[in-house]
Amino acid sequence: MIETRGVTQYGVQTQFAMGVGFHHAQSAQDYTLEFVTSGLGMGIGNWEAIRAYMDYEVHSLKDIQDPFDLQGPNDPPHEGLHTFHNARERMRRRYREGEVGKWYVLGWYFYHLCTLWTLPFHLTEWDIGRVKRMHQRNVPDAMRAWSEPLPSEQWAKPSAELVRQRELLENLRHRNPQGSIFSLMAVTAP
């Protein structure tokens, strides 16, 4: 985490950024990536998301970002028109099973009618297609090859200290599930 302070005509301003560095063994070059975050908590949250991805081997967004089960097995990973159709099917299934009533169904249709039905989803699909076309031109072949997954025998194994810290953190989370991540990490720090 990077924290900088500067003085302007408006007073002291604090800015936060998160940096990630790595060494590329084949080219023997070091790379860094920094991006601005809105605050210390947001940067730590970004790092926590990366750490959780590495620690728990989350391989799809559905595992962590689909609480309403709106992604089908063959759907693309982004939200789009398929998300709308899945949401409508989910609403209809819930109505058939008696989970929701007629007022819920009427409210669902009224809400989507007021938000221009499927227009936002069509715009999302158009924008994702535009971004994909833009990124296909800019990614060099070396970066594309570097981004390929490593074979499982080359995966890094967690150290004994990291495993111990994880177990300690999990025990603290079970004892105090409402505790902030800052206070829990402060307890687990050496």
C-alpha positions in Angstrom: 0.0 0.0 0.0 1.3 3.4 -0.9 0.2 6.5 1.1 1.2 10.0 0.0 0.5 13.4 1.5 0.8 16.7 -0.3 -0.1 20.3 0.5 -2.2 22.2 -2.0 -4.0 25.5 -1.7 -6.9 23.5 -0.3 -4.9 22.0 2.5 -3.2 18.6 3.2 -4.4 15.9 0.9 -3.8 12.2 1.3 -3.8 9.8 -1.6 -3.6 6.0 -1.5 -2.5 3.5 -4.1 -1.9 -0.2 -4.2 1.2 -1.6 -5.9 2.0 -5.1 -7.1 5.4 -6.1 -8.3 6.7 -9.2 -10.0 9.8 -10.6 -11.6 9.6 -12.1 -15.1 12.1 -14.9 -15.1 12.4 -15.4 -18.8 13.2 -11.8 -19.6 14.9 -11.1 -16.2 12.9 -7.9 -15.9 11.0 -6.5 -12.9 7.5 -5.1 -13.5 5.3 -3.0 -11.2 1.7 -2.1 -11.4 0.1 0.6 -9.3 -3.4 1.8 -9.2 -5.2 4.5 -7.1 -7.6 3.4 -4.4 -10.1 5.7 -2.6 -8.7 4.8 0.8 -6.5 2.5 2.9 -9.5 0.1 3.5 -10.2 -0.1 -0.2 -6.6 -1.0 -1.0 -6.4 -3.6 1.7 -9.7 -5.0 0.4 -8.2 -5.2 -3.1 -5.2 -7.1 -1.8 -7.5 -9.3 0.3 -9.4 -10.2 -2.9 -6.2 -11.2 -4.6 -5.0 -13.1 -1.6 -8.3 -15.0 -1.3 -8.1 -15.8 -5.0 -4.6 -17.3 -4.5 -5.4 -19.0 -1.2 -8.7 -20.5 -1.9 -8.3 -21.2 -5.6 -11.4 -19.4 -6.7 -11.5 -20.1 -10.5 -14.7 -18.4 -11.5 -16.7 -15.3 -10.6 -19.8 -17.5 -10.0 -18.1 -18.9 -6.9 -17.9 -15.5 -5.2 -20.2 -13.0 -7.1 -23.4 -14.8 -8.0 -25.6 -14.8 -4.8 -28.8 -14.8 -6.9 -27.6 -17.6 -9.2 -28.1 -15.5 -12.4 -25.2 -17.1 -14.3 -25.9 -20.3 -16.2 -23.3 -22.9 -16.8 -22.6 -21.8 -20.4 -23.0 -18.1 -19.9 -20.2 -15.6 -20.4 -18.6 -14.3 -17.2 -20.0 -10.8 -17.5 -23.5 -9.5 -16.9 -25.5 -8.9 -20.0 -28.7 -9.9 -21.8 -28.4 -13.5 -20.5 -28.5 -12.1 -17.0 -31.8 -10.5 -17.6 -33.3 -13.7 -19.1 -31.9 -15.8 -16.1 -33.4 -13.3 -13.6 -36.8 -13.5 -15.3 -36.6 -17.3 -15.3 -35.7 -17.2 -11.6 -38.6 -14.9 -10.8 -41.0 -17.2 -12.7 -39.7 -20.3 -11.0 -40.0 -18.6 -7.6 -43.6 -17.7 -8.4 -44.5 -21.2 -9.5 -43.0 -22.7 -6.3 -45.0 -20.2 -4.2 -41.9 -18.4 -2.9 -43.2 -15.0 -4.1 -46.7 -13.7 -4.8 -48.4 -11.8 -7.6 -47.4 -8.4 -6.2 -43.7 -9.3 -6.4 -44.1 -10.4 -10.0 -46.0 -7.2 -10.9 -43.3 -5.1 -9.1 -40.6 -7.0 -11.0 -42.1 -6.3 -14.4 -42.9 -2.7 -13.4 -39.3 -2.1 -12.3 -37.9 -3.4 -15.5 -40.4 -1.5 -17.6 -39.3 1.7 -15.8 -35.7 0.9 -16.4 -36.3 0.5 -20.1 -36.7 -3.3 -20.1 -33.6 -4.8 -21.8 -31.9 -1.7 -23.1 -29.3 -1.5 -20.2 -28.4 -5.1 -20.9 -28.0 -4.5 -24.6 -25.8 -1.5 -23.9 -23.7 -3.6 -21.5 -23.2 -6.3 -24.3 -22.2 -3.6 -26.8 -19.7 -2.0 -24.4 -18.2 -5.4 -23.5 -17.8 -6.2 -27.1 -16.1 -2.9 -27.7 -13.7 -3.4 -24.9 -12.9 -6.9 -26.1 -12.1 -5.7 -29.6 -10.0 -2.9 -28.1 -8.0 -5.2 -25.9 -7.3 -7.8 -28.6 -5.3 -5.2 -30.5 -3.2 -4.1 -27.5 -2.0 -7.3 -25.9 1.5 -8.3 -27.1 2.1 -12.0 -27.8 4.7 -12.2 -25.0 2.1 -11.0 -22.5 -0.5 -13.3 -23.8 2.0 -16.3 -23.5 3.0 -15.1 -20.0 -0.7 -15.0 -19.0 -1.2 -18.7 -19.7 -1.8 -20.8 -16.6 1.1 -22.6 -15.0 1.1 -26.4 -14.7 0.1 -27.5 -11.2 3.6 -28.8 -10.4 5.0 -25.3 -10.8 2.5 -23.7 -8.4 4.0 -22.2 -5.3 3.3 -23.9 -2.0 2.3 -21.9 1.1 5.0 -21.7 3.8 4.4 -23.3 7.3 4.2 -19.7 8.7 1.5 -18.7 6.2 -0.5 -21.9 7.0 -0.2 -21.1 10.8 -1.3 -17.5 10.3 -4.3 -18.7 8.2 -5.4 -21.1 10.9 -5.1 -18.4 13.5 -7.1 -15.9 11.4 -9.8 -18.5 10.8 -10.0 -19.2 14.6 -10.3 -15.5 15.3 -13.1 -15.2 12.6 -15.0 -18.0 14.2 -14.7 -16.4 17.7 -15.6 -12.9 16.5 -17.4 -13.1 13.1 -18.4 -9.4 13.2 -14.9 -8.1 13.9 -13.2 -5.9 11.3 -10.5 -7.4 9.2 -8.1 -4.7 10.5 -8.5 -5.8 14.1 -8.2 -9.5 13.2 -5.1 -9.0 11.1 -3.5 -6.9 13.9 -4.0 -9.9 16.2 -2.5 -12.3 13.8 0.5 -10.1 12.9 3.8 -11.3 14.6 
